[in-house]
């Protein structure tokens, strides 16, 4: 497997760190080396939040993702902050509900999805992040939905296990979404 460096970015409270945790668990379950590095502003909910996830077959030298292969942007400030750092040939996965239209780079591919609107409209409030993870799975194909579902089971805290099925539904929704124009 080619190394995969992913940056999840958005506001605190959007589940940025949880989304990264699911992807990291999936990489671990597939037998890869992984790192998961959360970062958030002091105000947390409503402030900035991002999460670096590295997946590799070799030991990982640094958990910090500076030039991501994949950017998962859940709001406009995150998109604007990180889009120029995506490596040529990389991928941008964009929540079009929160980002709106975006400036396109010719050297990366875009996968847009109205994740926040889909979550709201499908009784999946608070799961736009997992819809974005599903879109990431479809865009990168670095693992399978079955592995991601196991990762969800590992990531959902015991006191919220009743939400595991909704998370799996959100994952499937994101994976099966047909990307729209950015």
N, C-alpha and C positions, 0 to 999 in steps of 0.2 A: 504494500500500500504506500502511496505517496503521502508524505507528511501533510496533515491538514491542520491549519491554524485558523481558528474561528474567533471573531469578535462579536459578542452580543452587546447591544447598546440601546439605552432608552432612559426612561425615568424610573426612579425608585418606586416600587409598588406595581410595576408592570410584570414582575416575575422574571426579570432578566437573569438573575443568579440561578433560579430554579431551572430555566430553560438550558443554561449551560451545564447544570448538574445532570440533567437527563442525557445530554449528548456525551458528557464525560463517562457516565455509567455505561452507555451503549458501547463506547470505544473500549472500555475496560472489559465488558462482557464478551466482546469480540476478540479479546486477548491482546489488545494493543497497549502500548505505553500511553498514559494520559496525564495531563495536568489541567487543573481547574483553578483559575485565579480570579476571585471576585474583587470588584473595586466600586466604591460608591462614595458620594459626597457626604459630609457630616450631617446633612439634613435628612438623608435616606429617603423616605416616602416623598415623592415629588421632586427630589433632587436628581442629580445625574447618577446613573448606574451603568456599569459595564462589566463584562466577564470575558476573560480570555480562556479558551479551551484549545489545547494542543493534543493531537492524536498522531501517534507515530509507531513504527515498528522498532525504532531505535530509542535508547534513552533520550530524554528531553533535557536539553541544556538549560533552557530558560523558560519559565511558564508565562512570561509576558509576551503577548502578541502585539507587535508594533505595526507590521505590514501583513494584514490578514489575507488568507486565501478566500475566506468567506466573511462578509459583513452581514449581520442580521440587525437591521435598524428598525426600531420600534417607534421612533419619533423623528421629527425634522431636525432638531439640534444634534441628535446622535448621527443621523445621516450626513449632515453637513460637516460634522467634526471628523468622521472617519472615512468617507467615501474616497477621498484622494489617497488614502493609504492602502487601499485594496491592491494587491499585486496584479500586474497585467495578466489577463487570462483568468482572473478570479471571478467571484460571484457576489452579487449584492442581492440580499433577500429583504424586501422592503414592505412594511405595513402601510399600504396606500391610504388607509383610513387616517393615520396619524401623520404621515409624511406628505401626502398630496402628490403633486407632480414633482419630479426630481430631474436635476440636470444629469444627462446621460454621458457616460464615458464610452467611447467606442471600443475600448480594449477589455471590457469585462461584460459578463452576462447578467441580466437582471431577471429576478423572479419576484413579481409584486403580487400581493394578496391583501385584501381588505380584512385583515385578521381581527382587528378590534370590532368592526361591524359584524363580521361573521359570528364572533363569540357572542355578541349581544343578541343577534337575531336568532341564534340557535340554542338559547338557554345554556350557554357556556360562559357566563360572565366570569371574567378574570382569567380566561384560558386562551387569550389571544397569543400569549407566549408559546403555548404548546401547539397552536395552529402554525405558528412560525417554525417551530421545530419540525413539524410534518413537512412543511415546504422545504426546509433544509434537507431532510431525508430524501425527498423527491429530486432535489437539485444536485445533490452530491452522490447519492446512492452508495455511501461508504458502508452502509449496514442494511439491515432489513427491518421491516415494521415489527416483526416478532421480537427482535432484540430490543428495539425501542420500547415496546410494550413491557418487556421485563425490566428495562431501565426505569420506566414510570413506576412500576411496582416497587422498585428499590428506592426511588426518590421521594415518593409521597410519604409524608410522616404518618406514623401509626394512628394518630388522632384524626387524620384526614383520609384514611383508607377508603371511606365511602365515596371519595372523589376520583378514585383511580379509573373507573369506567368512563367518566366524563372526560378525563384527560386522554384516554385512549380514543374516544370519539373525536376529540379536538385534533389529535395527531393524525388520524385518518382523514379528516376534513382538509387539513393542510397538505397532506401528501397527495390527495386526489385533485386538488384545485388546479385549474388551468390558468396559468399566469396571464395577467393582463398587461397592457402597455403601461409603461412608467410615465 
